[in-house]
Amino acid sequence: MKTFKNIILILFLVIILAFIGWKLLSQWQASRQGENNEKNGDKAPIAAQFTDKIVYSTAGQINIKDLEDDCLERNGIFNECGSPCGPEADFCAEICAPVCELPAPDNNIPADEVKLTNYTDTEIGFSLDYPDNMQVEKNENQVVFTLWGPTQGVNTEFFDGISFTVKHAAYDQARSLEEVAREEIEEVLLIGEITAPLSSVTLDQKNGYTYSVQSAGSYTIILLPSNTKNFFMVSYSAPDPTNQGFNIIAEQMINSFTITSAGVDKTELKPVNNNQSKGTATRSFDGENFSHAVTAELNNPAEDKFYEGWLVKEDNTFFSTGKLEKKNGQYELNYQIFGNRAEYNLVVITEETAKEGLDNKPETHILEGKFNN
C-alpha cells in the first residue's frame, strides 16, 4: 500500500513540475513573439507556433473570445484544451492549452498548372518533359527522375511521389522484344507479382509492350524498340495518397517521351576500287518492321545499267533491297520488311545489267558499308 502511495506522489510531482516548466516556457516564448503580439494587439498572445497549430499564451489576462476570433481569422479550429507540444516533441505533458489547429497547406497544384521542362539525352537517345522540381540522376545507360510526396519516408517502400526511370539496354537479336518482355516478367515473379498482364502498347509511333508489377512498390513497365539491337525500358510509379496529381504528371511524362536519332543505326558507304562515289545508310526496327534507307552520290550509270542495294550477313547470305532511284541529284533507296534483319549488317551497292533485271545475282560492287552489331 505504501509503495502505491509513493507512486501516486511521484506522478503528482511530475505533473506539477511539467506544468511549471510549461508555464515558464510559455512566458519565455511569449516574450519572443512580440512582433506577432503587436499585430493582434496582444489580444491573442502566442506562446508557440508550429506548422499544424498555434499555441496561445496563458500568461496574464486572456479572453477566450479573442483567441477564438484570432483562430477564425487564420481559418483554423479553436481548441480550448489542446496539447501545447509540437509534432516533433519526444515527450509531452498531458495538460490543457488553448490552441488553434491550422489547416494543412494546400500543396495540391492542378496537374495542368505544373511547370514542365524538357530533358534531352543525346547519348542515350531520348527526350521527355518533366516537372522542374524533380531530382534527375544519370548512371551510364539510365536516367532516374524522382519526386517525393509529403508523406514519403526514407529507406522504405515507395508509396508517395513519382519514380520514373528510362533505361537503354541491348538484347540478343535472335530474340524478339516480346520474348525479352516475357523474360523480364519471369525475373519479377521471383520477388514480386504481376498486377497487369503483358499487352501491346504504342508510344512515339513505336510498337512495344507493357505490364505492371508489385515489387517494393507498384510500377508500370514499358518496353520500346530503340534500333535493331537495343530497346528502351521505361518504368514508373506514381502513388498519390495526398492527391497531389502525381498520376496525371506521370502520364504527361509518358506522353512526351520521344526516341531521338540514337534509335537509328547509321553507317558510311565507301567506294570500292577508288571510284568517286560515297553515301550513307541507315536502319531501324520498331518492334515489328525493319526499315533501311540509302542515300548516295553516284555517277549516272550507262543506259543499260542501274544501281541495286543489298544487305549481307557475315556468312555471305544476302538479299536485294531494290533499285536506287535518282531524286534531287542523289540516288536513294527506301526498304521496309516485317521482322528484324539486323543480322544482315553489311550494305552493298552494285551496278547491274538492265536486261537481267532484279535477278538476285550481284554484279559490280560500287559502295560498301557495315553497321556495328
C-alpha angles and dihedrals in degrees: 000000000000090000091053091052090051091052091051091049093050092049090049091052091048091053092047092049092047090051092049090048092050091049090052090047091049091052092048093047091046089058089052091052097063094126093050092047092050090055094056095036093249088286091119107027114194122223098179138356125207134173092260103034150005121234113211121218118248093196112121126352115337133179115217090208090059090052092049091050092049091050091049090055088054091052088243136133116250118225116185091196107038133137117276093208128099126238093260096051114128092200130023130182114230097241132130123254131167107253139173111221106214125214117252113264113262104244093155100112112183109257092235089058096052110114111239126196130192124254117195124182111191092181098056092029112237143098135198142162119252139168110276091228092064121108112240123200127177123200116179105289100005139063123204123202115194134182118173120213123224095266100040113124131208120261093007137112110289106259108145127043139016126306113182123173129183115193128182113207140169126235137191109270089220088070128067122232089251090057089051090052092050091050089052089052091052089056092049091053089062091068107012145009139264112246097179121029126237113283140162122270136180120212128165086358089298121125112225144139137266139191138160129236140190110216121129085339137351114288139177115215126203125186118197130176113248101183137323094302108022139058139192122238112199116187125178142170127189111178109175115186093161097046099246093153093250095147092055091049091050090052089051089053091049094048091051093050111122131178110223132203092296085079091069125073114223133187137174121245112221128199123260118223092011097287117157096248126116139167150154133244131199136189136185140170123211097191093272111032131047113215126195130179136181130195116184141173104222137161114251109268123234116274092261094048138074138178122252133187128224139186116209135192126219089258089056094253106145146170135197121255093194140251124328113235125206114242127167093348095310135089115242138187129186120187132176133176137169113260132027120295098178092128087070093076101155118087119203130181115197138184110236137192110255097216090056091054121188095340096153090244112119115218128179116007113227105165134015136184139162133218117220113245 
